Structure formats: C-alpha cells, structure tokens
Amino acid sequence: MTEPAPVCVPLPRAAPASRPGLQTPTHRAMRKEAVGRVEWPPDSLCRLRLELPAREGAREGPARRLCRRAGPGGAPHQTRGPGGCTQAMAGRSGARLCPANFSAAADLVLSGFQEGFLWPVLVAAFLVAVAGNGLALHRFLTREPRPWNPAVVFSAQLAVSDLLYALTLPPLAAYLYPPKNWRYGAAACLLERFAFSCNLLGSVAFITCISLTRYLGVVHPFLARARLRPKHAWVLSAAGWALAVLLAAPTLAFSRLKGPPGAPRCNRTQPEACTKCLGTAADEQLEAYRAYSVVLAALGGGLPLLLTLLAYGALARAVLGSPSMSRTEKRRVLALVASGVALYAGSYVPYHITRVLNVDARRRWLSRCPDFANATQAVTALELGPYLAFQVMRALTPLAVCVHPLLYMAVAPSLRCCPWGPSPGPDLPLQAAPAPRAPHPSPRAPEAARSGEQG
C-alpha cells in the first residue's frame, strides 16, 4: 500500500523585511504555525523536507531541523554523520522505506544477544591479553640482546599491536553492557572503531611476517642469515603498520553515532532512547560497506592465510625430512606450525567471512522490510544464523590475541620459562637442524692409549 504523502500547509507571504534577506517576526511565527499543522506519515518525518518550498535555499530551515530531531509519532530521532536525513534521500530516489518501528524492533532483538554474552568475554580477553602481551613486551625490552633478530622484531611489533587492540576492548564492553548505549561522544566512537580494526589488521600482518621468517630460517637458513638483517625487519614492520592504517581508514567513513538526542534518559525500559556507535554502517551505506568487507576478507584474512599455509607447508616438509633432528624437536616445530595455521583458520578468516555474510543478511532483510505487515513479522524474518555466527567470532577473535605470547616463546629465548625436554638453543625455530653432536668416545680408547704407553 502506498504511504500517504505529508500534507503541508502553504506558507503565506509576509511583508518584506526592513533589510533584504531577513524575515519579520510575523513571518517566522506564521511559518512555525504552518509547520506545526503538518499531518505526518506513520514512519518518518524526514520526507517533510521534500515537500516544503525550495525557497529555504542553502540555509537549514525548519524542515531539516525537524528531519534531524523528530521520528515516528513525534519521537526524537537522529542519524549523525554523512548522509544526514537518510529516509528523505531514499524517498527522493524512489526507494521504498523501511518503517522506523520495524527497524527498532529488529535492533532490540539483535542487541539482546550482544548484551547477553559478548561483553563478559571482552572483559576477560582484555585482562588476559594485557597481562600476557605486557609481560612479553617487558621481557623483549629488558632481556633480549641488541640488536634484535628479525623474528624478535616482528614479535615485539605483534605484542604492541595486541596491547593496543586490548585497550579498545573495555570501552566496547562498557558500550555493550545492558542497556547498549554509547556514552563517550562521536569522536571517541570513530577512534574506537578505527583502533579496533587497525590493530586487528596489524596483528594479522605481523603473524604473517613471523611465519615467513620461520620459513626462511628453516628452509633457507644461509639466505636468512646472510641477507635478512634487523634493519630489514624494522622496514617491513613500518610497512605493516602503514598497510594496517590504510585498510582501516574507511572505518572512519562508515562509523557514526545513531541515536535520539534530547530524548529521555537511556535505560532498560526505554532502549529506543539509547545512542548507538555503529560498528558496520548505516542502511544507506551497506552496499559500499559490503565491498569494503570483501576487500578486508581478501587482504586481511585470505592472503595472509595463503602465505602462512605455503610457508608452513614447506617448513613442515623440511623438518620431517631432516635426519639430524630428533623426534622431540620435530614435534615441537610441527606444533608451532599447527598453532600458526589454527590462528587463521579458527579466528581471523572466519571473522571476516561471517562479517560479509552478516552484511548480506542485513541487506536482504532491508529489501523485504517495506512489505512486512507489522513489527512481529519483521522480527520473525530476521536471519539470525549469520548474525549469531558473527557475534561468536567477535568473541573468539579477542581470545586469539591471548594466545599470541605462546608464539613469542618460539622465537625469543627470554620467554622460554618451561623445561620442555632438552633445550633446543636460542635459534631452533630458525635452523634446519641443531648443531652436530660430538661423537662419544669408544670404550676401547683408554685401553688403546694405555697399551700405546706401555709399548
């Protein structure tokens, strides 16, 4: 059924003002009275902007102010950031609008899953990640001899990235604590989302560098020792940080606040009065955000996984075919290989894939939203599978940061605190084989020596 267009009372012309470009108080009062007598459509006041006379010009008139302030039934509503009055733009382009009460009902259901289990996981991940990575970074700085070898350089960068990533978790946990409400302003929202994405991508980049360093050390040990210098590792680290910043920069264009300023105080009985810090994108930007998510899945998940599989596959073949390594040493190196692959296969790659699937499910729901008969039908039509899978990966990915110190123990002698059999020496992860052992003296040697003395 076609929605009724807003009925706007024509604005009477007032006497010209004493100065050009100004309006008399009488004209302003008549304009205010006319705007107050508009019959609003059931879903939004934003379309009023399309019906008012064009003589508002470039200045922000009453329609635009109402568009930013008011929502269905006179309830305040605002979307701050690029895009402004999104429903007005959708109406101008001829797109069918999703009623605001349907979107609010769906958001209430989806937010319940985040408020139920995600914030405690983020708090636990923060505590463990800060303790483990902080201790690792302290030992790198105080116990590792200088200059650091390339593997230690990359491990130190990974520890810094993990610490910065962990520092973004407490504000996110406070935001998700029921009722879900962002209390820290628009600038903090942008910084939180950017830092979260940037340091997550940085962690992936430095884990990949560690994997390639192990490959060179085991499969091409002479090349690694002769050509790979600490200065090269520092240059690659700077490139890794620059790449992470570049890939995370579009987050600043997608993230924004969405909420009703001037509404009653946010609480559990009035979740519609809460302010949201969008971690994905607004409805009108979903198409662009999906393309961005696919790029991140390819460059931040698929490509690092491919490089890691190739490097660790060659490393495993070299270790298994080495006759000079003991079984214990081979098992240890293979365990490191499996842990590196599991980090990608179990957290980073599924995180990016489920995010793309969740965006696709959201786009399908929005395309069907105008046809729903009521809010109950809108909630029933939600595709919860992709959404819940993405929320689970949002919980598992921070936990993966907690196990990174176990990877440091393979490349930094200062972190080896557990007596796992014979010590392999400080460079085992970068060697194809341990140093050759001295042959045991023959039991007949002393007798031969004595007989030689007697002769």
Secondary structure, DSSP 8 states (H G I E B T S, - for coil): ------B----------SSTT---HHHHHHHHHHHHT-B--SS-STTHHHHS-GGGTTS--HHHHHHHHB-GGG-B-EE-STTSSHHHHHHHHT-----HHHHHHHHHHHHHHIIIIIHHHHHHHHHHHHHHHHHHHHHHHHHS-SS--HHHHHHHHHHHHHHHHHHTHHHHHHHHSSS----S-HHHHHHHHHHHHHHHHHHHHHHHHHHHHHHHHHHSHHHHHHH--HHHHHHHHHHHHHHHHHHHTTHHHH--EEE-TTSS--BTTBGGGS-EE-SS--GGGHHHHHHHHHHHHIIIIIHHHHHHHHHHHHHHHHHHT-TTS-HHHHHHHHHHHHHHHHHIIIIIHHHHHHHHHHHHHHHHHHHHGGG-SSHHHHHHT--HHHHHHHHHHHHHHHHHHHTHHHHHTTT-GGG--S--SS---TTGGG-SS---------TTHHHHHHHHHH-
